[in-house]
Amino acid sequence: MLVGASLSVVGIEPAGALSDISVSTNVDVIANDGLCSLREAITSANTDTASGPAAGECLAGSGDDTISLDSAGPYVLASALPLLTTNIVFNGNSNTIDGAGSFRPFTMSGSTVAIHLMTITNGSSSIGGGGIWVQSGVVAITDSVISNNIATINGGGIFVSAGAVDVSRSTISNNVANGSAGGIYVASGAVVDVSRSTISNNAATGVGGGILVSGGAFVTLSDSAVVGNTSTLAGGGLYAALPAASLSVDRSTVAGNQAPSGGGILVASAATLDVVNSTVSGNTATSHGGGIYSDGASATVTFSTVTENDSPSGAGIRADSTPVMVAGSIVEGNTGVGGDVDRTGAGSFVSGGFNVIGDGNSTGGFIGAGDGHGRSVEGRVWREC
């Protein structure tokens, strides 16, 4: 995880640490008034100068800094906050940064930033990243909420142009992109790790309701839930496309997401998908792949359950153009004309054995050791091949 690495750079733990710069007012103002605002604190950290000569003003930063929101919020922004260009740990103290429906709260470039115990909401951007834009650097988000932000183009909650981002024990919810990636947009070359977190109820008018993984980007989800996200095009929960796009889903749940294709997950155009020890259920696609749709990608499903998804073609898993490997998994109880497993063109299924497969036009591919066809009784009893 990146959290430990990022905090070691700034030399402080996010909880219980003494603050270098204490924010003493939630009013968004720059004034020599004996108080330290969030805007003044960021400038003091960036420039290593005090915000004013009066007693009580923000102390000067010194290299790596900590900013603690010690005044009760919410912190409603009057304009966009300064670009974060130095290493900062934000101790949010469960406070809220509110973009007033007009401003993106945080933009960072080339710095290491840790955001802890903070809600970032009501942000807006005419380009990407309604709540946060990571232009470059290392960012750790822990025990926080990114919600109800909007981007005119991509990344309603977070847009990661480059660098590395770790999201831990946090919620990314109810964000909207009037392009792609309602929750998180991960651009080429960026690395994002999501653990013990929830990506829920985000929406995109393009692809990737929850998270979009671009070519050359790497995203790992572990012990997390991707729930109730929607896309008007493809990949209701998760979307990965183009060469070297890598998406790993481990010990996680992808449920209740919706899109025309790939209700739960869509992976395409030579991207890579690994689903391990996970559940993909209750997702809906009006065209192809209710649970998972692999279109010319490299997809592997291991020790996982794909059930109760719905689509006219490949209600559970749809394979198009390339093989999908399935091992030690249950793919049954999905509803739709194409059945639990469906393929088209050069698409196929390769069995790693010990699968329970319900029905569909590709059940014949499951002839590995321990494979079973036909409906099971709560996943326990099936007809041997």
Secondary structure as GFF3:
##gff-version 3
##sequence-region A 1 385
A	DSSP	alpha_helix	2	10	.	.	.	ID=ss1
A	DSSP	beta_strand	21	23	.	.	.	ID=ss2
A	DSSP	alpha_helix	38	47	.	.	.	ID=ss3
A	DSSP	beta_strand	65	69	.	.	.	ID=ss4
A	DSSP	beta_strand	75	76	.	.	.	ID=ss5
A	DSSP	beta_strand	88	98	.	.	.	ID=ss6
A	DSSP	beta_strand	106	108	.	.	.	ID=ss7
A	DSSP	beta_strand	111	121	.	.	.	ID=ss8
A	DSSP	beta_strand	124	125	.	.	.	ID=ss9
A	DSSP	beta_strand	132	134	.	.	.	ID=ss10
A	DSSP	beta_strand	137	142	.	.	.	ID=ss11
A	DSSP	beta_strand	145	147	.	.	.	ID=ss12
A	DSSP	beta_strand	150	151	.	.	.	ID=ss13
A	DSSP	beta_strand	158	160	.	.	.	ID=ss14
A	DSSP	beta_strand	164	168	.	.	.	ID=ss15
A	DSSP	beta_strand	171	173	.	.	.	ID=ss16
A	DSSP	beta_strand	176	177	.	.	.	ID=ss17
A	DSSP	beta_strand	184	186	.	.	.	ID=ss18
A	DSSP	beta_strand	191	195	.	.	.	ID=ss19
A	DSSP	beta_strand	198	200	.	.	.	ID=ss20
A	DSSP	beta_strand	203	204	.	.	.	ID=ss21
A	DSSP	beta_strand	211	213	.	.	.	ID=ss22
A	DSSP	beta_strand	218	222	.	.	.	ID=ss23
A	DSSP	beta_strand	225	227	.	.	.	ID=ss24
A	DSSP	beta_strand	230	231	.	.	.	ID=ss25
A	DSSP	beta_strand	238	241	.	.	.	ID=ss26
A	DSSP	beta_strand	246	250	.	.	.	ID=ss27
A	DSSP	beta_strand	253	255	.	.	.	ID=ss28
A	DSSP	beta_strand	258	261	.	.	.	ID=ss29
A	DSSP	beta_strand	265	268	.	.	.	ID=ss30
A	DSSP	beta_strand	272	276	.	.	.	ID=ss31
A	DSSP	beta_strand	279	281	.	.	.	ID=ss32
A	DSSP	beta_strand	284	288	.	.	.	ID=ss33
A	DSSP	beta_strand	292	295	.	.	.	ID=ss34
A	DSSP	beta_strand	298	302	.	.	.	ID=ss35
A	DSSP	beta_strand	305	307	.	.	.	ID=ss36
A	DSSP	beta_strand	317	320	.	.	.	ID=ss37
A	DSSP	beta_strand	323	327	.	.	.	ID=ss38
A	DSSP	beta_strand	330	331	.	.	.	ID=ss39
A	DSSP	beta_strand	341	344	.	.	.	ID=ss40
A	DSSP	beta_strand	348	351	.	.	.	ID=ss41
A	DSSP	beta_strand	356	357	.	.	.	ID=ss42
A	DSSP	three_ten_helix	363	365	.	.	.	ID=ss43
A	DSSP	beta_strand	372	373	.	.	.	ID=ss44
A	DSSP	beta_strand	383	384	.	.	.	ID=ss45
###
